[in-house]
Amino acid sequence: MAVDSLLDSVKWDDKGLAVAIAQNVDTGAILMQGFANREAVATTLSSRKATFYSRSRSTLWTKGETSNNFINVHDVFLDCDRDSQEDEGDNLALTSLYALESTISQRKTELTGENEKPSWTKRLLLNDKLLCSKIREEANELCQTLENNEDKSRTASEMADVLYHSMVLLAQKDVKIEDVLQVLRLRFSQSGIEEKRSRFSQKPLDH
């Protein structure tokens, strides 16, 4: 049984517990950290709601069981190296952006020697002009949601299109989304003036 196999692969401590961390599937933000035993993990898998083990009460508890603010579980992953505590800030959680990046990368590896009609992602990867025209088109439509005072759902939809097409371009240029996020982290960890100065100092001089 798949569940038993998963439970057997967890590195439980001498009390039968392991650290369990719930992260937002989109942002990677840590929502909850606690302990879980076999029963808690099994309950989480069956109910799809994050369930932990309370060491003080020696019982299971489901996040949101009193407030109804549940953590709905999308997927479960094991940290086989047990280094989540030390490496939390640098771990690349399988968030929506990283999952999308992985899918696009997979489509890129499938380009050669394929006879079937290519998917939209593959068509974009095969045609730089088409890709750039779509990015410009989607960016313009995003701006129109502001100019035409369209509703929030329309803005979110257009931004999703901009992100998707832009990430295809990143894959085409062999740039990882983490590289982009790193630039953002650096920019917003210093003042705008310092950030501009650092950008200009990195530009080659014209001769």
Contacts in CASP RR format, 6 or more apart in sequence:
PFRMAT RR
TARGET T0000
AUTHOR 0000-0000-0000
METHOD contacts of the structure
MODEL  1
MAVDSLLDSVKWDDKGLAVAIAQNVDTGAILMQGFANREAVATTLSSRKA
TFYSRSRSTLWTKGETSNNFINVHDVFLDCDRDSQEDEGDNLALTSLYAL
ESTISQRKTELTGENEKPSWTKRLLLNDKLLCSKIREEANELCQTLENNE
DKSRTASEMADVLYHSMVLLAQKDVKIEDVLQVLRLRFSQSGIEEKRSRF
SQKPLDH
3 42 0 8 1.000
3 45 0 8 1.000
6 41 0 8 1.000
6 45 0 8 1.000
6 76 0 8 1.000
6 78 0 8 1.000
7 38 0 8 1.000
7 41 0 8 1.000
7 42 0 8 1.000
9 78 0 8 1.000
9 80 0 8 1.000
10 18 0 8 1.000
10 38 0 8 1.000
10 41 0 8 1.000
10 78 0 8 1.000
11 18 0 8 1.000
11 80 0 8 1.000
11 82 0 8 1.000
12 18 0 8 1.000
12 37 0 8 1.000
12 38 0 8 1.000
16 37 0 8 1.000
16 38 0 8 1.000
17 35 0 8 1.000
17 36 0 8 1.000
17 37 0 8 1.000
17 53 0 8 1.000
17 55 0 8 1.000
18 35 0 8 1.000
18 36 0 8 1.000
18 37 0 8 1.000
19 33 0 8 1.000
19 34 0 8 1.000
19 35 0 8 1.000
19 36 0 8 1.000
19 84 0 8 1.000
19 85 0 8 1.000
20 33 0 8 1.000
20 34 0 8 1.000
20 35 0 8 1.000
20 36 0 8 1.000
20 40 0 8 1.000
20 41 0 8 1.000
20 50 0 8 1.000
20 52 0 8 1.000
21 30 0 8 1.000
21 32 0 8 1.000
21 33 0 8 1.000
21 34 0 8 1.000
21 84 0 8 1.000
21 88 0 8 1.000
22 30 0 8 1.000
22 31 0 8 1.000
22 32 0 8 1.000
22 33 0 8 1.000
22 50 0 8 1.000
22 63 0 8 1.000
22 71 0 8 1.000
22 73 0 8 1.000
23 29 0 8 1.000
23 30 0 8 1.000
23 31 0 8 1.000
23 93 0 8 1.000
23 95 0 8 1.000
24 31 0 8 1.000
24 95 0 8 1.000
25 74 0 8 1.000
25 75 0 8 1.000
25 94 0 8 1.000
25 95 0 8 1.000
25 96 0 8 1.000
26 95 0 8 1.000
26 96 0 8 1.000
26 97 0 8 1.000
27 95 0 8 1.000
28 93 0 8 1.000
28 95 0 8 1.000
30 88 0 8 1.000
31 50 0 8 1.000
31 71 0 8 1.000
32 50 0 8 1.000
32 52 0 8 1.000
32 63 0 8 1.000
32 71 0 8 1.000
34 52 0 8 1.000
35 52 0 8 1.000
35 53 0 8 1.000
35 55 0 8 1.000
36 44 0 8 1.000
36 51 0 8 1.000
36 52 0 8 1.000
36 53 0 8 1.000
37 53 0 8 1.000
39 53 0 8 1.000
39 60 0 8 1.000
40 51 0 8 1.000
40 52 0 8 1.000
40 53 0 8 1.000
40 60 0 8 1.000
41 51 0 8 1.000
41 76 0 8 1.000
43 51 0 8 1.000
43 60 0 8 1.000
43 62 0 8 1.000
44 50 0 8 1.000
44 51 0 8 1.000
44 73 0 8 1.000
44 76 0 8 1.000
45 73 0 8 1.000
45 76 0 8 1.000
47 62 0 8 1.000
48 72 0 8 1.000
48 73 0 8 1.000
49 62 0 8 1.000
49 63 0 8 1.000
49 64 0 8 1.000
49 70 0 8 1.000
49 71 0 8 1.000
49 72 0 8 1.000
49 73 0 8 1.000
50 62 0 8 1.000
50 63 0 8 1.000
50 70 0 8 1.000
50 71 0 8 1.000
50 72 0 8 1.000
50 73 0 8 1.000
51 60 0 8 1.000
51 61 0 8 1.000
51 62 0 8 1.000
51 63 0 8 1.000
52 60 0 8 1.000
52 61 0 8 1.000
52 62 0 8 1.000
52 63 0 8 1.000
53 59 0 8 1.000
53 60 0 8 1.000
53 61 0 8 1.000
54 60 0 8 1.000
54 61 0 8 1.000
62 70 0 8 1.000
63 69 0 8 1.000
63 70 0 8 1.000
63 71 0 8 1.000
64 70 0 8 1.000
64 71 0 8 1.000
75 94 0 8 1.000
77 94 0 8 1.000
84 91 0 8 1.000
92 98 0 8 1.000
92 178 0 8 1.000
97 163 0 8 1.000
97 167 0 8 1.000
97 177 0 8 1.000
98 177 0 8 1.000
100 163 0 8 1.000
100 164 0 8 1.000
100 167 0 8 1.000
101 167 0 8 1.000
101 170 0 8 1.000
101 171 0 8 1.000
101 176 0 8 1.000
101 177 0 8 1.000
103 121 0 8 1.000
104 121 0 8 1.000
104 125 0 8 1.000
104 167 0 8 1.000
104 168 0 8 1.000
104 171 0 8 1.000
105 171 0 8 1.000
107 119 0 8 1.000
107 121 0 8 1.000
107 122 0 8 1.000
107 125 0 8 1.000
108 125 0 8 1.000
108 171 0 8 1.000
108 172 0 8 1.000
110 122 0 8 1.000
111 118 0 8 1.000
111 122 0 8 1.000
111 125 0 8 1.000
111 126 0 8 1.000
114 122 0 8 1.000
118 126 0 8 1.000
121 168 0 8 1.000
123 130 0 8 1.000
124 130 0 8 1.000
124 131 0 8 1.000
124 134 0 8 1.000
124 165 0 8 1.000
124 168 0 8 1.000
125 131 0 8 1.000
125 168 0 8 1.000
125 171 0 8 1.000
125 172 0 8 1.000
128 172 0 8 1.000
131 165 0 8 1.000
131 168 0 8 1.000
131 169 0 8 1.000
131 172 0 8 1.000
132 169 0 8 1.000
134 165 0 8 1.000
135 162 0 8 1.000
135 165 0 8 1.000
135 166 0 8 1.000
135 169 0 8 1.000
138 158 0 8 1.000
138 161 0 8 1.000
138 162 0 8 1.000
138 165 0 8 1.000
139 162 0 8 1.000
141 158 0 8 1.000
141 161 0 8 1.000
142 155 0 8 1.000
142 158 0 8 1.000
142 159 0 8 1.000
142 161 0 8 1.000
142 162 0 8 1.000
144 150 0 8 1.000
144 158 0 8 1.000
145 154 0 8 1.000
145 155 0 8 1.000
145 158 0 8 1.000
146 155 0 8 1.000
167 177 0 8 1.000
170 176 0 8 1.000
170 177 0 8 1.000
170 180 0 8 1.000
186 195 0 8 1.000
187 195 0 8 1.000
190 198 0 8 1.000
END
